[in-house]
Amino acid sequence: MNPYSYFCPTRIEMGKGKSKELPALLQSLQTGASVILVSDPGVIRAGLVAPLQAALQEAGYRVTLFDGLSQNPRDMECLEGAALFREASAEAVVAIGGGSAMDTGKTIALCGPNGGTPADYADGRLPYENIAPIVCVPTTAGTGSEVTRSAVITEATTHRKMTLKHVALRPTLAVLDPALTYSVPPAVTAATGVDALVHAIEGYTCKVTNPISQALGARAMQTIVRALPAAYANGQDEAARHAMLEGSLLAGLCFGSADVAAVHCLAEALGGLYDTPHGVANSVFLPYVLKFNAAENKPMHASLARFMGFAADADTDDAAIDKLIGGIAALTEGLNIPKLKDLPGVREEDFPRIVELAVKNGSTPSNVRTVTADDYMAILKEAYEA
């Protein structure tokens, strides 16, 4: 057994109505009176930010709102937020939204006090230190960024998706309120839910996994596969929304101290080039990467099928793997997630660039089966021709 470490200092507050406790929870951290609130325009339009902003202001906080971010956040947007952080003399960051808001918030908490660019940290030129306290309030059940040590930011000039990764990027506090997810549209529910499922699968199977991550990942897979169709069909299903937010949290805890792998490497390349929503990009590659990886470790992948209820204990490993790949494909089809060839902008002539970006991704070495540029190209073509 390889040695491993698992560390998550994030305080987790989970339950319906927990977001209403945000001012008191923030006060318990003693972070100071000035905060920068990071969110995206869609979450603001949905009416989720204004009540929390007002509650913070009524509690005596000086709140500066930053909403200049994209669905795949860019480095220049983070630098604009960092400049605003310094202008406001902010002492903490509160991120309300999905992965884009939370990853941007983490990067602002890093670059705001310290200067530098996201690339300076991703490429090891500057140390991760003196990071402002980070509070995350997720409004989707997908990224798990509220408990991870990572932030994924697009470098606008190269389309490279950079992963900033350090234990100091773990949020100080995560406030999970399922009520904030009730208004999430079905398409976003589907995409973010599959993103969470991929986190659990890759965190469980990757080369740098550990027993704690695997325990969390197994529970996350079981929870997500059961709850996602129900949450997609009826956004007001309280039990399904609660289960999805919990499943996403468990998946974040799973991969947060392990890694993601080839599905994410391809998905991040796609997102960097075409601004494809991250969960959609993960979904289009998942069955084909599973098929590729299962040849390396059949018992492990057969276990995945049993965790998710696609296969029975009595099934042979080969039969279970077939049911795993078929079950995942049926799940994503039932969620009406488009195929790779139907995504806006995707062109076959870009495949070499997608492969190049995937190979350079820092998570490629973590894939359970060694994956080469030729392997990525074969997976990409199979997904495109499906």
ABEGO torsion letter per residue (X at the ends): XBBBBBBBABBBBBEBGAAAAAAAAAAAAGAEABBBBBBBAAAAAAGAAAAAAAAAAAAGBBBBBBABBBABBBAAAAAAAAAAAAAAGBABBBBBEBAAAAAAAAAAAAAAAAEEBAAAAAAGABBBBGBBBBBBBBABBAAGAAABABBBBBBAAAGBBBBBBBAAABBABBBBBAAAAAABBAAAAAAAAAAAAAAAAAAAABAABBAAAAAAAAAAAAAAAAAAAAAAABAABAAAAAAAAAAAAAAAAAAAABBBBAAAAAAAAAAAAAGBBAAAAAAAAAAAAAAAAAAABAAAAAAAAAAAGABBAABBAAAAAAAAAAAAAAAAAAAGBBBAAABBGBBAAAAAAAAAAAAABAAAAABABBBBAAAAAAAAAAAAAX
